[in-house]
Amino acid sequence: MRFSIVKAVIYCILFALSVVWLFPLASMFMVIVKSNEEFSSLPYWGFPRLKSFVPNLSHNIGIAWKKTHIGVFFINSVIFATLAGVGSAFLASLAGYALTQLKVKTPQAWFIGIFIGNVFPFQMFLIPLYLFLNYIKLYDTRIGLSLVYVGICVPFALFVYRNYAYTLPGELFDAAKVDGASKWGSYIRLFIPMSKPAFLVIFCFQFIWTWNDLIFGLVLSERYRPVMTSLSKLQGQRGGVPPPILITGAIIASIPTVIILLTMQKYFVRGFTLTIEK
């Protein structure tokens, strides 16, 4: 009886949390299926006519897409997010391999020196990065903004790679060394294949973070801004933009991150459970 009561309480709590989580989704749905006139005249939770659901949604998508030129911003965000995920994971794998498998002096000091980049708020990097990109003639270029995103993502990527590398059996690397494998050979043939879960965790986290970034895209570029800046452009237009169009644009911009989460969910969850076992 006691077990049944506890189980019922747990289910009630989970149901309540599910309702709270689904509430904003239902709220967004009620907005994007209305026309501007229906949004102004109907109650917030009032349903428009069923036959107008699809036409209203298509109209809102078309207006949001045209007003923000979101297609161009999409291409920029795909480039930035992919390079940030892959580039930071590659650099962190090199550093993680060196700090855990090679005889590096004061590895903890090296790790802290790199990871300390995540301690300070990113806003304090804006002016130095702006001046530096201007100095090397990479301001307002895809290359410059890509380098910024990769560099910003490296500290967290190293944290994940280093923690995961400590879980790998050191005997395998010792055996490879006895068999004549070089340090680079051990990295290519052992470390990279065995650390695939860490790579996917980093790619998932950094792709989503880069895709959702707004501040670096607004400050460090004008022509090659990421997709989230298109929403700020839409919201900041003179006269204002109706909420159905604004929220529709936000949903369009979030589609890639939703796909990443659905396809790589187990790796995303694993990112919260990686611990040092050494």
C-alpha positions in Angstrom: 0.0 0.0 0.0 2.8 2.4 0.9 4.6 1.6 -2.3 1.4 2.3 -4.3 0.9 5.7 -2.6 4.5 6.7 -3.3 4.2 5.7 -6.9 0.9 7.6 -7.3 2.5 10.7 -5.8 5.5 10.4 -8.2 3.2 10.1 -11.2 1.2 13.1 -10.1 4.3 15.2 -9.8 5.6 14.1 -13.2 2.2 14.8 -14.7 2.2 18.3 -13.2 5.7 18.9 -14.6 4.6 17.7 -18.0 1.7 20.1 -18.0 4.0 23.0 -17.0 6.5 22.0 -19.8 3.8 21.7 -22.4 2.0 24.9 -21.5 4.4 27.2 -23.5 4.3 24.9 -26.5 0.5 25.0 -26.5 0.6 28.8 -26.1 2.9 29.1 -29.1 0.6 26.9 -31.2 -2.4 29.0 -30.3 -0.6 32.1 -31.6 0.9 30.8 -34.9 -2.3 29.3 -36.2 -4.1 32.7 -36.0 -4.0 35.6 -38.5 -3.1 39.1 -37.2 -6.8 40.0 -37.1 -7.8 36.9 -35.3 -5.0 37.4 -32.7 -6.3 40.9 -32.0 -10.0 40.1 -31.9 -10.1 36.6 -30.3 -9.2 35.7 -26.7 -5.7 34.4 -26.3 -6.9 30.8 -25.9 -9.7 31.2 -28.4 -9.6 28.9 -31.4 -9.8 30.3 -34.9 -11.8 28.5 -37.5 -10.4 25.0 -38.2 -10.3 25.5 -41.9 -8.1 28.6 -41.4 -5.4 26.8 -39.4 -3.2 25.8 -42.4 -3.7 29.0 -44.4 -2.9 31.2 -41.4 0.2 29.1 -40.6 1.4 29.2 -44.2 0.9 32.9 -44.3 2.8 33.5 -41.1 5.7 31.3 -42.3 5.9 33.2 -45.6 5.9 36.6 -44.0 8.4 35.7 -41.4 10.7 34.1 -44.0 10.6 37.1 -46.4 10.9 39.8 -43.8 13.9 38.4 -42.1 15.6 36.8 -45.1 16.0 33.8 -42.8 17.4 31.5 -45.5 20.7 33.4 -45.8 21.0 33.5 -42.0 20.3 29.8 -41.9 23.3 29.1 -44.1 25.5 31.2 -41.9 24.3 29.5 -38.7 24.9 26.0 -40.3 28.5 27.0 -41.1 29.2 28.5 -37.7 27.5 25.8 -35.6 29.1 23.0 -37.6 32.6 24.4 -37.5 32.2 25.3 -33.8 31.1 21.7 -32.9 33.7 19.9 -35.1 36.6 22.4 -34.7 36.3 22.7 -30.9 36.0 18.9 -30.5 39.1 18.3 -32.6 41.2 20.8 -30.8 39.9 19.6 -27.4 40.7 16.0 -28.4 44.3 16.9 -29.0 44.6 18.7 -25.7 42.7 16.0 -23.8 45.0 13.3 -25.3 48.1 15.3 -24.4 47.0 16.0 -20.8 45.9 12.5 -20.0 48.1 10.1 -22.0 51.3 12.0 -22.6 53.9 13.1 -20.0 53.0 16.8 -19.9 54.4 18.9 -17.1 51.8 20.3 -14.8 48.8 19.0 -16.8 46.4 20.5 -14.2 47.8 24.0 -14.7 47.4 23.7 -18.4 43.8 22.5 -18.0 43.0 25.4 -15.7 44.7 27.9 -17.9 42.4 26.8 -20.8 39.2 26.2 -18.9 39.4 29.5 -17.1 38.0 31.0 -20.3 34.6 29.7 -19.3 34.8 31.4 -15.9 34.3 35.0 -17.1 31.2 36.3 -18.8 31.5 36.2 -22.6 30.5 39.9 -22.8 33.9 40.9 -21.5 35.5 39.4 -24.6 33.5 41.5 -27.1 35.7 44.6 -27.3 39.0 42.7 -27.5 37.6 40.4 -30.1 36.2 43.3 -32.1 39.5 45.1 -32.0 41.5 42.0 -32.9 39.3 41.0 -35.8 39.6 44.5 -37.2 43.4 44.4 -36.8 43.8 41.1 -38.7 41.1 42.2 -41.3 38.7 39.5 -40.5 35.9 41.6 -39.1 32.5 40.9 -40.8 33.8 37.7 -42.4 32.6 34.1 -42.0 36.2 33.1 -41.2 36.6 35.6 -38.4 33.3 34.7 -36.7 33.9 31.0 -37.2 37.3 31.3 -35.4 35.6 33.2 -32.6 33.0 30.5 -32.1 35.6 27.7 -32.2 37.8 29.4 -29.7 34.9 30.2 -27.3 33.8 26.5 -27.4 37.2 25.0 -26.8 37.3 25.3 -22.9 34.1 23.4 -22.3 35.0 20.9 -25.0 38.3 20.2 -23.2 36.5 19.8 -19.9 34.4 17.0 -21.5 37.2 15.4 -23.4 39.5 15.4 -20.4 37.0 13.9 -18.1 36.1 11.2 -20.7 39.8 10.4 -21.4 40.4 9.5 -17.8 37.8 6.7 -18.2 39.8 5.1 -21.0 42.0 2.1 -20.0 45.6 3.2 -19.9 46.7 -0.4 -20.5 45.7 -0.1 -24.2 47.9 2.9 -24.8 50.8 1.1 -23.0 50.3 -1.9 -25.1 50.3 0.2 -28.3 53.5 1.8 -27.2 55.1 -1.6 -26.6 54.0 -2.7 -30.1 55.8 0.3 -31.6 52.9 2.7 -32.1 53.9 6.4 -32.1 52.1 9.0 -30.0 50.3 10.2 -33.1 49.5 6.6 -34.1 47.9 6.0 -30.7 45.9 9.1 -31.0 44.6 8.2 -34.5 44.0 4.5 -34.0 43.0 4.3 -30.3 42.1 7.7 -28.8 39.8 9.0 -31.6 37.7 5.8 -32.1 37.4 5.3 -28.3 36.4 8.9 -27.6 33.5 9.0 -30.1 30.9 9.5 -27.4 32.8 12.5 -26.1 33.0 13.9 -29.6 29.2 13.6 -30.1 28.5 15.1 -26.7 30.7 18.2 -27.6 29.2 18.5 -31.0 25.7 18.4 -29.7 26.3 21.0 -27.0 28.4 23.4 -29.0 26.2 23.2 -32.1 23.1 24.2 -30.0 25.0 26.9 -28.1 26.4 28.4 -31.3 23.1 28.2 -33.1 21.3 30.1 -30.3 24.0 32.7 -29.9 23.0 36.3 -30.5 25.6 38.6 -28.9 28.7 37.6 -30.9 26.8 37.6 -34.2 25.4 41.1 -33.6 28.7 42.7 -32.6 31.3 40.9 -34.7 29.6 40.9 -38.1 27.1 42.8 -40.2 26.7 40.8 -43.4 27.3 37.3 -42.1 25.2 37.2 -39.0 23.7 33.9 -37.6 20.0 33.1 -37.6 19.1 34.4 -34.2 19.9 37.9 -35.3 17.2 37.7 -37.9 14.7 37.5 -35.0 16.1 40.6 -33.4 15.8 42.3 -36.8 12.2 41.2 -37.1 11.4 42.4 -33.6 13.1 45.7 -34.0 11.4 46.8 -37.1 9.6 50.1 -37.0 5.9 49.8 -36.1 6.4 46.4 -34.6 5.7 42.9 -35.9 2.5 41.0 -35.0 3.2 38.2 -32.5 2.0 35.4 -34.8 4.7 36.3 -37.3 7.4 36.9 -34.6 6.7 33.6 -32.9 6.6 31.7 -36.2 10.0 33.1 -37.1 11.3 31.9 -33.7 10.0 28.4 -34.3 11.5 28.3 -37.8 14.9 29.3 -36.3 14.7 26.6 -33.6 14.0 23.7 -36.0 17.7 22.5 -36.4 18.3 22.5 -32.7 15.2 20.4 -32.1 16.4 17.9 -34.8 19.8 17.7 -33.1 18.2 17.1 -29.7 15.9 14.4 -31.1 18.6 12.6 -33.0 21.4 12.8 -30.4 19.3 12.8 -27.2 21.3 10.0 -25.5 24.6 11.8 -26.1 23.1 15.1 -24.9 22.0 13.4 -21.7 25.4 11.7 -21.3 27.0 15.1 -21.3 25.6 15.8 -17.9 26.9 12.5 -16.5 30.5 12.5 -17.6 32.6 12.4 -14.4 36.3 12.0 -13.6 37.0 8.4 -12.6 40.7 8.8 -11.9 
